């Protein structure tokens, strides 16, 4: 007889947890399912990590991530008191839900479909989010979002899984019309053409999230940053875990920022590969949404997304399939190396030529 109901809140008993992309333990797969960077982090990161492995690991890390925030302030032109660090941007999102979302339905709103962790975090808080449907072209449903009156509005830009970018003019207009905080989740923005960091001064209710997992090739270290007004950052810090970043993660992220050019070089290679991949997939008859991320969302015309996902997996290639009505016709494909992308295209060509 199960006793879980006597230990956990009813909402936890009944909800499904967030399901991350598959992480196979063997090396036989070409892994294009979790938007990791196909290129390694800067050699300076590895050197800094080797130097940091020593007796100091017995000590707690800096709870305020002072050196990382100071370096980020220098790189991004935002003062350190307007930056908070997290254990990946997912940690920052968890802080936001703890700080802003109570038990009232409608406290949080976002366009949909988008990053599915938002749904999970809302369920954990026991609330029903206001999900505003994207149109087919994934343009921001600005009027409907602004009308929700939510305390917390999240816009993922570039959006996952579509890869589409929200124009800054739309973000600024949403911020002017929103009742509460507008969070711009920019996990993939280094692969795009513009960032909401440029509107922070004119929009004090905007908070921008960044991660080191994608462009900096540090998915294994779990580091994220949030940029906003000093007042917002101070309030968010009240719900932060005491030591939410370990000593090695702090060292790795700071070293990555010190070699910003390395990241930019990798980003340039991914962008070029993305453009080539879009061209080749389109040439095979797939419908590919315009992406400014390090992935593309592609729909087939002769089968559904699940069939394509399963066939590619049989060929040793992992992509991401979402079993929801809005997304089930396609798959999300991480941009890999030219060699990985070629293998993908050849596998699709054999399976789904119109």
Long-range contacts (C-beta under 8 A, 24 or more apart in sequence): 9-126, 11-123, 11-124, 11-126, 12-124, 15-120, 15-123, 15-124, 16-120, 17-120, 18-116, 18-117, 18-120, 19-116, 21-318, 21-320, 22-318, 24-318, 28-316, 29-313, 29-316, 29-317, 29-318, 30-316, 30-317, 30-318, 30-336, 30-340, 30-343, 30-344, 31-318, 31-334, 31-336, 32-317, 32-318, 32-319, 32-333, 32-334, 32-335, 32-336, 32-340, 32-344, 33-318, 33-319, 33-320, 33-332, 33-334, 34-219, 34-320, 34-334, 35-160, 35-188, 35-214, 35-293, 35-294, 35-295, 35-332, 35-334, 36-213, 36-214, 36-217, 36-219, 36-334, 37-214, 37-215, 37-216, 37-217, 37-219, 37-266, 37-270, 37-294, 38-270, 38-334, 38-335, 38-336, 38-337, 38-340, 39-217, 39-266, 39-269, 39-270, 39-337, 40-217, 41-216, 41-217, 41-218, 41-252, 41-256, 41-262, 42-216, 42-217, 42-255, 42-256, 42-259, 42-262, 42-263, 43-259, 43-262, 44-255, 44-256, 44-258, 44-259, 44-262, 45-218, 45-252, 45-255, 45-256, 45-259, 47-255, 48-251, 48-252, 48-254, 48-255, 49-248, 49-251, 49-252, 49-255, 51-251, 52-247, 52-248, 52-251, 53-248, 56-247, 57-247, 57-248, 59-247, 60-243, 61-243, 61-245, 61-246, 61-247, 61-250, 62-250, 63-242, 63-243, 63-244, 65-245, 65-250, 67-250, 67-254, 68-223, 68-225, 68-245, 68-250, 68-253, 68-254, 68-257, 69-225, 71-254, 71-257, 71-258, 72-225, 72-257, 75-257, 75-260, 76-197, 76-227, 77-197, 78-197, 78-200, 78-227, 79-230, 81-230, 81-233, 81-234, 82-200, 82-227, 82-228, 82-229, 82-230, 82-233, 83-225, 83-226, 83-227, 83-233, 84-225, 84-226, 84-233, 84-236, 84-237, 84-240, 85-223, 85-224, 85-225, 85-226, 85-244, 85-245, 85-250, 85-253, 86-223, 86-224, 86-225, 86-226, 86-240, 86-244, 86-245, 87-222, 87-223, 87-224, 87-241, 87-244, 87-245, 87-249, 88-211, 88-213, 88-222, 88-223, 88-224, 89-185, 89-187, 89-209, 89-210, 89-211, 89-213, 89-224, 89-225, 89-226, 90-117, 90-224, 91-222, 91-224, 91-241, 91-244, 92-209, 92-224, 92-225, 92-226, 92-236, 93-117, 93-118, 93-121, 93-154, 93-183, 93-185, 93-209, 94-121, 95-236, 95-239, 95-240, 96-152, 96-181, 96-183, 96-207, 96-236, 97-121, 97-122, 97-124, 97-125, 97-152, 98-125, 98-239, 99-235, 99-236, 99-238, 99-239, 100-151, 100-152, 100-180, 100-181, 101-125, 101-127, 101-151, 101-152, 102-127, 103-127, 105-130, 106-130, 106-148, 106-149, 106-150, 107-150, 107-151, 107-152, 108-150, 108-151, 108-152, 108-153, 108-154, 109-145, 109-148, 109-150, 109-152, 109-153, 109-154, 110-145, 110-153, 110-154, 110-155, 110-156, 111-140, 111-141, 111-145, 111-155, 111-159, 112-326, 113-161, 113-162, 113-322, 113-324, 113-326, 113-327, 114-154, 114-156, 114-159, 114-160, 115-156, 115-159, 115-160, 115-185, 116-322, 118-154, 133-326, 134-159, 134-162, 137-164, 138-162, 138-164, 138-289, 139-164, 140-166, 140-167, 140-170, 140-171, 140-174, 142-170, 142-173, 142-174, 142-177, 145-174, 145-178, 146-173, 146-174, 146-177, 146-178, 149-179, 149-180, 150-178, 150-179, 150-180, 151-179, 151-180, 151-181, 152-180, 152-181, 152-183, 153-178, 153-180, 153-181, 153-182, 153-183, 154-183, 154-185, 155-182, 155-183, 155-184, 155-185, 156-185, 156-187, 157-184, 157-185, 157-186, 157-189, 157-192, 157-196, 158-186, 158-188, 158-189, 158-191, 158-192, 158-291, 158-292, 158-293, 160-187, 160-188, 160-293, 160-295, 160-332, 161-295, 161-297, 161-320, 161-322, 161-327, 161-332, 162-289, 162-291, 162-297, 163-188, 163-289, 163-290, 163-291, 163-292, 163-293, 163-295, 163-296, 163-297, 164-289, 164-290, 164-291, 164-292, 165-192, 165-193, 165-194, 165-292, 167-194, 168-194, 168-196, 168-198, 168-199, 171-196, 171-199, 171-203, 171-206, 172-199, 172-202, 172-203, 175-199, 175-203, 175-205, 175-206, 176-203, 178-205, 180-205, 181-205, 181-206, 181-207, 181-232, 182-206, 182-207, 183-207, 183-208, 183-209, 184-208, 184-209, 185-209, 186-210, 187-211, 187-213, 187-214, 188-214, 188-215, 188-292, 188-293, 188-294, 188-295, 190-214, 190-215, 190-263, 190-264, 190-267, 191-215, 191-267, 191-270, 191-271, 191-274, 191-292, 191-293, 191-294, 192-292, 192-293, 193-292, 197-227, 200-227, 200-228, 200-229, 204-229, 204-231, 204-232, 205-229, 205-232, 207-232, 207-236, 212-252, 212-253, 212-256, 214-294, 215-263, 215-266, 215-267, 215-294, 216-253, 216-256, 216-263, 217-263, 217-266, 218-252, 218-253, 218-256, 221-248, 221-249, 221-252, 221-253, 222-249, 223-249, 223-250, 223-252, 223-253, 270-294, 270-335, 273-335, 273-336, 273-337, 273-338, 273-341, 274-335, 276-338, 276-341, 277-333, 277-335, 277-341, 277-344, 277-345, 280-341, 280-345, 281-333, 281-345, 281-348, 284-345, 284-348, 284-349, 284-352, 284-353, 284-354, 285-352, 285-353, 285-354, 286-348, 286-352, 287-330, 294-334, 294-335, 295-332, 295-333, 295-334, 295-335, 296-332, 296-333, 296-335, 297-327, 297-330, 297-331, 297-332, 297-333, 298-330, 298-331, 298-333, 299-329, 299-330, 300-329, 300-330, 300-352, 301-354, 302-352, 302-354, 303-351, 303-352, 304-328, 304-329, 305-329, 305-330, 305-331, 308-348, 308-351, 308-352, 311-347, 311-351, 312-344, 312-347, 312-348, 312-351, 315-347, 317-343, 317-344, 317-347, 319-344
